[in-house]
């Protein structure tokens, strides 16, 4: 039996389409892409669904990680 692996050694069977879509939108948003462009890429007719359902998903996790890293590197300085 062969195993299929995707980028960075991730097993695609560990990700659902919903998780991939949320990650896609969150990463684009956090990289500075406009809400209108993201909505267009997702096939949304407007920005309401994009903002309320998808865009907020990853920011709290990234922010928490960034704060922790700041504490770690400040402590070592």
C-alpha positions in Angstrom: 0.0 0.0 0.0 1.5 3.4 -1.0 1.1 6.5 1.1 0.4 9.9 -0.5 2.0 12.9 1.2 1.5 16.5 0.6 3.6 19.6 1.2 5.6 19.7 4.4 5.0 16.0 5.1 1.3 16.5 5.9 -1.0 13.6 5.3 -3.9 14.9 3.3 -6.2 12.4 5.0 -5.7 14.4 8.2 -7.4 17.5 6.8 -11.1 17.9 5.9 -12.1 20.2 3.0 -13.7 22.5 5.6 -10.4 22.8 7.5 -8.5 23.5 4.3 -10.9 26.2 3.3 -10.8 27.9 6.7 -7.0 27.8 6.7 -6.8 29.1 3.1 -9.0 32.1 3.9 -7.2 32.8 7.2 -3.8 32.7 5.7 -4.7 34.9 2.8 -6.3 37.4 5.3 -3.3 37.4 7.6 -1.0 38.0 4.6 -2.9 41.2 3.8 -5.1 40.2 0.9 -8.2 42.3 0.7 -11.5 40.8 1.9 -13.0 41.4 -1.5 -10.3 39.4 -3.3 -10.6 36.5 -0.8 -14.4 36.5 -1.2 -14.0 36.4 -5.0 -11.5 33.5 -4.7 -14.0 31.6 -2.5 -16.9 32.2 -4.9 -18.8 34.3 -2.4 -21.2 36.9 -3.9 -20.2 39.4 -1.2 -17.9 39.8 1.8 -20.3 39.0 4.6 -19.8 35.3 4.7 -16.1 35.5 4.1 -15.7 37.9 7.1 -18.1 36.3 9.6 -17.4 32.6 9.0 -13.9 32.3 7.6 -11.6 35.2 8.2 -11.4 35.2 12.0 -10.3 31.5 12.3 -6.5 31.6 12.5 -5.8 35.1 13.8 -6.2 34.3 17.5 -3.9 31.3 17.3 -1.2 33.2 15.4 -1.5 36.1 17.8 -1.1 33.8 20.8 1.9 32.2 19.2 3.5 35.5 18.4 3.0 36.8 21.9 4.6 33.6 23.3 7.6 33.9 20.9 8.1 37.6 21.9 8.2 36.5 25.6 10.7 33.8 24.8 13.1 35.9 22.8 12.7 38.9 25.2 13.7 36.7 28.1 16.9 35.5 26.2 18.0 39.0 25.3 
